């Protein structure tokens, strides 16, 4: 599938705007669309994980976050304090992926 970088960038701005305004379901729709357009982009998947966490879809958030890390997301310091992921970090789903995150982190560093 060919993707227009300007279209992708516009969607990213739109998704961020929705999230900043507390419109988490709308932001999630945008992030899901972006994840279909850019399935191997770690930032897109990280943002998708944030949207899932903000909408209390913790299992999906954990899965998207793990995929983001596997694809190269490496700002673990931010991941552990990002307010968008706060509910996920307190959820049992996060405990399940923590060992996998550590394993990937070790490979990255």
C-alpha positions in Angstrom: 0.0 0.0 0.0 1.4 3.4 -1.0 1.1 6.0 1.7 1.3 9.7 1.3 3.7 11.1 3.9 1.6 14.4 4.1 -1.5 12.4 4.8 0.2 10.4 7.5 1.6 13.5 9.1 -1.8 15.2 9.0 -3.3 12.1 10.8 -0.6 12.2 13.4 -1.3 15.9 14.1 -5.1 15.2 14.3 -4.6 12.2 16.6 -2.4 14.3 18.9 -5.0 17.1 18.9 -7.8 14.8 19.9 -5.8 13.3 22.7 -4.7 16.7 24.1 -8.4 17.7 24.1 -9.4 14.5 26.0 -11.2 13.0 23.0 -9.5 9.7 23.5 -11.9 7.5 21.5 -11.4 9.8 18.4 -7.7 9.8 19.0 -7.8 6.0 19.1 -9.6 5.8 15.8 -6.9 7.9 14.2 -4.1 5.9 15.8 -5.7 2.6 14.6 -5.9 4.0 11.0 -2.2 5.1 11.3 -1.2 1.6 12.5 -2.7 0.2 9.3 -0.9 2.7 7.1 2.4 2.4 9.0 2.4 -1.1 10.6 6.2 -1.2 11.2 6.6 2.3 12.6 7.5 2.1 16.3 6.2 5.6 17.2 2.9 4.9 15.5 2.6 1.7 17.6 3.7 3.5 20.8 1.0 6.1 20.2 -1.5 3.4 19.6 -0.5 1.8 22.9 -1.1 5.2 24.6 -4.5 5.5 23.0 -5.5 2.0 24.1 -4.3 2.8 27.6 -6.3 6.1 27.7 -9.4 4.2 26.6 -8.8 1.4 29.2 -8.1 -1.3 26.7 -5.1 -2.5 28.6 -4.5 -5.9 26.9 -4.4 -4.2 23.5 -2.2 -1.4 24.9 0.3 -4.0 26.2 0.4 -5.7 22.9 0.9 -2.5 20.9 3.6 -1.3 23.3 5.5 -4.6 23.1 5.3 -4.5 19.3 6.6 -0.9 19.3 9.6 -1.9 21.4 10.2 -4.9 19.2 10.3 -2.6 16.2 12.8 -0.2 17.8 11.0 2.1 20.3 13.7 2.6 22.9 12.9 5.6 25.1 12.3 3.4 28.1 12.8 6.3 30.6 9.8 8.1 29.0 7.8 4.9 28.7 8.0 4.5 32.5 6.7 8.0 33.2 4.5 8.8 30.2 1.1 9.9 31.8 -0.8 8.4 28.8 0.5 4.9 29.9 -0.1 5.4 33.6 -3.2 3.2 33.8 -1.4 0.5 31.8 1.6 0.5 34.1 -0.8 -0.2 37.0 -2.6 -3.0 35.2 -1.7 -6.7 35.3 -1.3 -6.7 31.5 1.8 -4.6 32.0 3.2 -7.1 34.5 2.9 -9.8 31.8 4.9 -7.9 29.3 7.5 -6.3 31.6 9.9 -9.3 31.3 9.6 -9.1 27.5 10.3 -5.4 27.6 13.4 -5.9 29.7 14.6 -8.6 27.3 14.2 -6.4 24.3 15.7 -3.4 26.2 18.8 -5.5 26.9 19.2 -6.2 23.2 18.8 -2.5 22.3 21.4 -1.3 24.8 
